[in-house]
Amino acid sequence: MAFNDLRDYIARVEALGELKCVEGADWDLEIGAISSITSLMDKPPALLFDGIKGYPPGWRVFCDVFNGPKRLAEVLQLDPSRPVMDWIRTIKERLQAFKGLPPVLVDRAPCQQNVFRGPEVDLFKFPVPRWFEGDGGRFIGTNDLVITRDPDSGAVNVGTYRVQAHDRNTAGIFADKGKDGRIMMERYWARGESCPIAVCCGQDPTLWIAATQSLPFGSSEFEYAGWIKGAPLEIIRGPVTGLPLPASAEIVLEGAVPPPETESHMEGPFGEWEGYYASRASLQPVIRVESIMHRNDPILCGLHRVRPHGGYYFNNLFSCALLWQQIETCGVSDVTGVWQMDGGGRMIFVIAIKQRYVGHAKRAAYVAMGGAGAYGGRFIVLVDDDIDPSNTKDVLWAIATRCDPEFDIEIQKGCWGANVDPVGILRGDVSTSRAIVDACRPYSQMATYPPLVAVSPELESRVRDRWGDVFEPF
Ligand SMILES: Cc1cc2nc3c(=O)[nH]c(=O)nc-3n(C[C@H](O)[C@H](O)[C@H](O)COP(=O)(O)O)c2cc1C
């Protein structure tokens, strides 16, 4: 059943037994340290920090919104007892029937409970964490929504880009080249204008899923989030920017981003998701914050990583489902699974396919090169349909036993890299090469490939029936 807002979602996570409340942590490093350590656990809890040092009780920070399958299943209304590849298939099938649900404009919203303008604006009235010891400051936007409007088409974009709190009313924004929000900002700057912007730092989790997906330029993340939820989202018009703002947002900043040649500020570094400080502090655009609105006892959402462990934390199920759908839309049939390999983050995609003809699997890889997850991707691994792409050991076995590096690894150069990629940064060029690792049995040798060592299903069922206790875990 759809939930109402972030608070309702947190209550659901608590009911699932996946919420831990932490009292008395310091915004300076302790919130970051605790959530970093838990993020590496097998089953990371969601964390709600309260009683934060120097801040009033009730002014909270919520971390690890989805870092657990049950939590994600709750949001996406999926059956938690099913395997993850079934979830991805279900999302892909839903995507095929996608119909955006337009948001509903309302007059009054909880986010208007407290409004501050001009000299009253102070980003540090919130317990903005300094997440890691090597960070260049306090980052208010990590699990955020950055809302902009395209000056040409009027389309509104919602993307997740990091936002650093520089001083009371100045924030830094790091939107990488090629991101929709960045393109929109550049269009204003090209006219010598500032780009109106809103940043939401605590929101309905479905909106955050939408904001982190690489949706087609111009498509509405509000409609997408409403579709995920099965109910339209409520919005208000931003009093300063006129931008649509989620009514249930916890904290909303409104302002403008002047052209960088007019104003910019040293930003970062920030401990990024690949697990490195790849990009050093650099001059980046700033947001001149003109207004802050927040709910009573606001909840700031945060998300950061020491490295890309786990398969759920960046709601990668959607990226996998989107890529699967894109491959099918390009006419490539018989894909049986898509996964972002655990530990490799968005940099290693695995595609399983039932090969029907020579070149079949490669077609899927070429769609993946430029499709969902193209940003910062490094490897595309192709496996046969007997491999579960979400099973890392099976994928490695396929690579080890079906991929002959001399013939089966293909490299493409000059692909879209991330500005936080340690390899690209060192080279001084943030493009990346991409490898297709073809770990499928060669199609022409399918019939003659050495047979598998396996226990047949009939034999397995017979021995299980008779000696079931042997198979019980310790
Ligand atoms: C937790 C998290 C943080 C992110 N931070 C950034 C960031 O600081 N800058 C950036 O360019 N992309 C960042 N991204 C990736 C973008 O959110 C993603 O590429 C999204 O598709 C961008 O939206 P757009 O396609 O509308 O530009 C982040 C993603 C996640 C999940």
The ligand as a Gaussian input file, in Angstrom:
#p B3LYP/6-31G(d) Opt

LIG

0 1
 C       23.491000       9.033000      -3.746000
 C       23.725000       9.617000      -5.101000
 C       24.470000      10.778000      -5.215000
 C       24.728000      11.331000      -6.462000
 N       25.471000      12.469000      -6.543000
 C       25.724000      13.011000      -7.749000
 C       26.482000      14.221000      -7.839000
 O       26.960000      14.770000      -6.853000
 N       26.658000      14.763000      -9.075000
 C       26.182000      14.164000     -10.200000
 O       26.383000      14.693000     -11.290000
 N       25.473000      13.005000     -10.144000
 C       25.224000      12.426000      -8.948000
 N       24.496000      11.282000      -8.857000
 C       24.002000      10.636000     -10.088000
 C       22.749000      11.301000     -10.597000
 O       21.804000      11.462000      -9.591000
 C       22.116000      10.485000     -11.722000
 O       23.035000      10.439000     -12.783000
 C       20.789000      11.038000     -12.204000
 O       20.363000      10.282000     -13.309000
 C       20.908000      12.464000     -12.593000
 O       19.671000      12.936000     -13.040000
 P       19.529000      13.532000     -14.517000
 O       19.628000      12.334000     -15.433000
 O       18.187000      14.146000     -14.479000
 O       20.645000      14.474000     -14.696000
 C       24.224000      10.713000      -7.620000
 C       23.446000       9.551000      -7.505000
 C       23.226000       9.005000      -6.268000
 C       22.401000       7.745000      -6.195000

